[in-house]
Each structure stands twice: as structure tokens, then as C-alpha cells.
């Protein structure tokens, strides 16, 4: 790989130390793009960091993902990033968040976290098949059953819909989803708050009432308004 590519790979890996000097992800990606502005992964890495400066020009998050896709339109991670940034313009065509996420899943339908993202925008169409919000979350958990976030969103009641769903043939109600989420990530504040809202539950063999759940939530995230 070229020196520019090496900087890009170091950036995507989260940064590191070169010749005794520490470089974070943003600094690595900026170094890579200064050497070679056509490296799509470096633009994506810079987008993950919210944007940065290349050759004296400020690039915001959206522009970074757009540039990544200009150089590599098959980069499903860049499509996902552009979707999370609110959408943008690629090759003269405008894509909203949902369209970007659908593109990412068309390129890689096994990308569990992006199924969650599609659910969060209300669902969508992937390869000609329509998925509602719940189906997106179920699909995500089929691909990654150890995702605490996936279980948490499946349990959530959104826009009047009943939480819970079917994962690999087994049905889980709202409470069971939150309990699964907290088994996987016992520090998930939003999961504790949600479990409190449904009257409490059992996590790793221990029973928690609503009050205890809210206390746990606030302990892990004092800024979580729903727990107060």
C-alpha cells in the first residue's frame, strides 16, 4: 500500500502513534487525503469524525461522505454514513436518509446496524421487498442476536405500535426485549429506563421494580431525561 493508504488505514482503525507522535482518526485521515485526495476510505473516516480540513479547505460531514462515494460509489459504509448525516448528493442525484440506507443494504444486506438505521427512519424497501420498522429490527437481530441496541429498539413502543417481535422463530414481548438488551449490556441507561416504564423486570436472575430500574438508568446516564 502507498503511504497515503497507510495513513487512511490507521485512521479507520482509530488512529495510533507514528515516530512517537499520537494521531487520532481525524488527523490520520487528513494526512492521507493531503497525500492522495482520491482515497474513499479516508473521506469516510473523516466523515465519521464530523468533517475536517484538507489542503486548507473545510469539509463538513456530509461533504466527506459525498466525496467518499464520488471515488467509490459501492462503499456501503459511506452510504450508511451519508444516511446518518441526513442524506446528500451523489453524482448529481439527491438522496435522503432513507434512500442512502436502502443503498447501503442493497450493497450489503448483512449489515445488521444499518437495518436498525432503516427501522429508525420508519422502514423502507431493500431489493424490491418492503420492510416496516419492526421487520427491520427483527432482521437486524437475526443477523446479530447479541446487539443490545437491536433488542432495545425492538422492545420500544413507537408511534402507538406495540413493542416486541419475532426473532429466529421465537416471540419476544416488550419486557423480554429490554431484559435481553440489559443482559447483553447492563450499563445501557436507555434500556433500564425503558424497563422501568413497563413496570420493571428480571435481569440476570435479579428482579428490579420500576424505581430500581430508573435509579440504574440515572446512575449510568444522569442526563437521560426519561429516567427522571
N, C-alpha and C positions, 0 to 999 in steps of 0.2 A: 504493500500500500504506500501511497505518497505521504509526505509529511502532513499535508492538509487533511488527508483521510485519517491519519493517526490522531490528529487533534480532534477531529469530529467524533471518532470512536471513543476517545477519552471523555469527551463532553457528554455523549449519550450514556456512558457508564456512570456519570455523576461528577466527573472531574477527578483530579489527582495532583500529584507533586512531580514537577519536572525541574531538574537541576536545583533542587532544594526549595523551589518556589511553588506555593499552592495555587492551583487554578480551579475555580468552580465550573459548573456546567456552562454557564453563560460565557465565561472568559475563554474556555476551550473552543466553543462553537464560533465565537468571534474571531479567534486566531485562525481557525480552519477556513472561515469564509474570507478572511483577509488574504489568505494564500490562494484560495480557489473558490470563487463565489458561486460555483455551479454544483456544490455538494448538497444534495437534497436533505440528507440526514442532519447536516449541520444547521440548515434552516429550520428543520423540525425541532431540533434541540433548543434552538434559540427561541422558537415559538413557545415551547414548554415553559421557558423561563420568563415569558411575558414580553419578549422582544429584546432588542439590543442595538448596538451601533456597529455598522460595518463600513469601513472606509469613510468615516465621518458622517455617515447618513443614519439617522434614527429609523429603525424598522419596528413597527408595533407588532403585537402578537399575530393579528390577522394576516398582515403582510408577510410575516415569516412563513406561515403555513401555506399561503398562496404561492410564495416563491419555491417552497419545497415541492409543491405539486406541479409547478411550471417545469421543474427539472426532472421530476419523477411522478407522473400522474397515476401510477399504480401503487403509490405509497399509502397503504391503508391506514397507517398510524397518523399520517399527516391529514388524511381526510377526517379521521376521528377528531384530531386536534382542532381542525378548522370548524368542525361541527360544534365542539365545546366552546369555541370562541365566538359562536353566533353565526357562522357561515361567512362566505366571501365570494370572490370572483376568480374563476379558474379558466384560462383560455377564452376569456371574453364572456363566459357564461356565469350567471349568478346562481349560487346555491345557498339555500337557507340551512339552518342547523340540521333539520330532518334529512334533507337531501344529501348532505355531507355524510351523515351517519349511515344512511342507506348505501351510499357508495362504498364506505369502509367495509360494511358487512357483505356487500356483493363481492369485494376483493378477498375478504377473509371471513366467512360465515362462522368460524370457530372462535372468534374474538369475543370472549364472554363479557368483558367490561363494556364493550360497545353495545351489546344487547341491552344492558342496563341503561345506557345513554339513550337508546331508541325508545325504551319504555318511558323514560323521563320526559320525552317530548310527545308522549301520547301514543307511541307505536308508529308503524309505517309498513312499507312494502319492500320486501327483500326477495330478489329473483322471482318476481311475479306473485309472491304469496303475501297476504296481508296478516300482520301480527298486531293485536291490540296490546295495551300496556301490560296486562297480566301475562300474556303469551311471551312477551319479550323477557320478562323477569324469569319465567319458567325456563325459557330457552337458555338464559344465562346460567341458571343453576344446574341445568342438565350438563352444561359444558364445564362448570366449575362449582361443584356442590360444597366446596369449602370457603365460598365467598360470603363473609359476614355481611357485607353490603348488599349482596344479592338477596339473602334471606330477610334482611331488614326492610328492603323496599317491597318485597313480595308481601310481607305482612302488613304494610301500610294501607290505610283506608284513604283512597284518593278520589276526590270528586264524587263522593257518595257511594263508590263501589266498595264491595266487601273485600277485605284483605285476605291473603292466603291463596293457595293454588295447588296444583298437582306437579310434583317433581319426580320424574322416573317412575310414574305409575302410582306414587303414594300421595295421598291428600294431606295437606297441612293447613290448619286454620290459622287465623291471625296470631294468636298467642304462641302456637307452636313455631311459627316462623321467627318471632322475636326471641324465643328461647334458643332456637338453633343459632341465630346470629350471635347471641351473647355467649353461647358455648364456644363458638369459634373466636370471638373477640370480646372478652369480658370487660374491656375498657371502652366499649362503644357507647358513648354517652347517649346518642340519639336512640339506641336500642333499649337502654334502661328507661328512658323517658317514655318510649312507646309501650313498653311492657307495663309501666305504671298506669298508662291510660286505659289499658284493658283489664285492670284490676290486679296486676302482679302475676307471678308465675314461678316456675321451678327452673333454676339454672344450676347445672352440675350437681344435682341432688339436693340443693338447698332452696327452701321456699322463701320468696320475697313478696310482701304485700305492696300495695301501691306506694305507700310512703317510703318504704325501704328502697324501692326502685328509683323514685325521684331523688332520694338522697345520694344514691350511687351515681346517677346521671350528673348531678350538680358537682359531686366530688371529682368526676373526670372532666367535666366541662362547665365551669361556673358561668360561662356566657350563654349557655343554652336556655333560651327564654322559655321553651315549652316545659322544662323541668321545674321552673319556679312557679 
